[in-house]
Amino acid sequence: MKTVKIIQSLFTSTIILIIAVIIEASIFSNIAFLPAIPDLSLICLLYISIQNGKLVGETSGFLSGMFLDFLSAGPMGLNCVYRVLFGYLCGLFAKTLNTEGFFIPLLLGACATGVKTLFLFIVTILFPDLHLSNTIYSYSFLCQFVGNIILTPFVFKFLSLFRKYLILTPENII
């Protein structure tokens, strides 16, 4: 029965991440006045990983990274790598953070964007021929940072509506 609930949680998180990637790629990217689009799938991955742990976080990170790699013009596999690592790191804090309020999700969104940008900055140091537009010193980083901070509490509140299908808890495993 536990395996069925894990598969159900992975299926639900995959659907949510596909929808988030499609919203990022089709709607947010076509808004002309946004210098950088908010990373909606990163926020969803953050919520899923913190609520379910490392296994679901890594798997969801890989799937969302794969979707983004297919839709983006970046190097193939880059999104998969950093989202798997991100899902694992967030999964370490599973069930220890209260994501119900407003300020903790706001802080988590800020940390998630910072960790993502730091990882991409390290990748550009290791691979100098790789030119990524979203560096720590750019205006687009600031815009994405603010956008993610604003969106995170609302996305967390929205995803809590799917708590029964998305989150593995002892009462819905048995």
N, C-alpha and C positions, 0 to 999 in steps of 0.2 A: 504493500500500500504506500510506503514511503517513496518508492521509485516512481509511482504514478503521480504523486504530488510534486516531486522534483521535475518530472517531465511537463506537468501542467504549468508549473511556475516558469520553466524555461520557454515553453511555447507562448505563454502570455507575455513574458518579457521580450521575446523575439518580435512578436506582433507590435508591441508598443515601440520598440526601437526602430522597426521598419517604418512605422508611421512618423516617428520623430525625424528620421533621416530624410524621408520624402518631404516633410514640411520644411526642413532646412534647405534641401536642394531645390525645391520647386517654388516655395512661397518666400522664405526669408531672403534667398539669393536674388530675387527679382524686385525687392524693395530698394528703390534707387537711393534713398537718403541714408541708408545704413552703410557706414564705411566698413563694418565687419559684422557678420551675422552671428547671433548668439548660438552657442553650441548646445542645442536642445537635446541631442542624443547623449552628450556627455552628462547632462543633468539627470536624464532618465537612468543612465548607467550608474551614476552616483547613488541614486535612490535604491535601485535594484540591488546593488552590491552591499550597501549598508544594511539593508533589510534581510538579505538572504545569505550572505557569506561569500567565501572565496570561490567555491566551485561555480555557483550561479554567476558570480561577478566576472570570473574569467571567461566563461562560456558566452555570456551576454556581451562582454567586451570584444571577444573575437568576432561574434556575429555582426555587431554594430560597426566594428572596424572594417570588416569585409564589405559591408554595404557601402560604407563611405569610400573605400578604395575603388570600388567599381564606378561610383558617381563623381569622384573628384579627379583632378588633373595631377595630383601629387604622385610621388613614387608608390608603386604597388607594395603593399604590406606595411607601410609606415603607420597608418591608422590602426591596423590590427595589432601591431606590436605595442604601441603605447596604450591602447585601450585594454589589452589583456593585462598589462602591468597595472594599469589604473584600477581595473576591476578587482585584481588580487589585493592591492593595497587598501582599497575601500572595504573589501570583504573582511580584512583583519579587524575592522571596527564593527562587525556585525552585531546587531542587537545591543550595542553599548551606548549609542547616541539617540537622543530623543529628537525625532525629526518632525514632531507635531506642531511646534511653535513657529515663530516667524524669524527670529534672529539666528538660531542654530542653522537652519537651512541657508540663510543668507551668508553666514560664515562658511558653511560647507561649499557653497557655490564659488565663493572667492578663493578658497583653498584649491578646489578642483581646477579652476581656470589657471591659477598660479602653477600648480603641478604640471598641467598639460603644457603650458608655455615653457616652463623650465626644462621639461623633457625634450621638447622640440628645439630649444636653444642648445642643449647638449648634443643633439643629433646634428645640428648645423656646425658645431665645433668639430665633431668627429668626421663629418662629410662636408668639407668646405665648398664643394661644387653644388651642393644642394641649397637652393635659395627659397626660403620660406618667408612669406610676407608678414607673418604674425610673430614678430620677435618682441622681447621684453621692452625694448626702447621705442616701439612704434605706436602711432596713434590708433591703429587698428586693434592692437592689444588692449588699449584702454577702453575702446568702444565695446569690444567683446567682453571684457572684464565687467564693465558696468551692466551690459545686457544680461550676462549670466547671473550676476548678483540679483538683479531685479526679477528675473524669471524663476529662479530656483524655489523660493517659497510657494509660488503659485503652482509650479509643476509638481512639487512634493505634495501639495494639497490635492491636486487633481489625481495623481497616482495613488493616493491613499483611498480613493473611491474603489479601486480595483484590488484592495488589500486581500480579499478572500482568495482571489485567483493568482495573485502575484507573490505573496509573501508566505514563506514556509514557517509555520508556527506549530507548536506541539498539538494544539487543538484541531488544526486542519490536516495534520499528517495522519492522525489516528482515525 
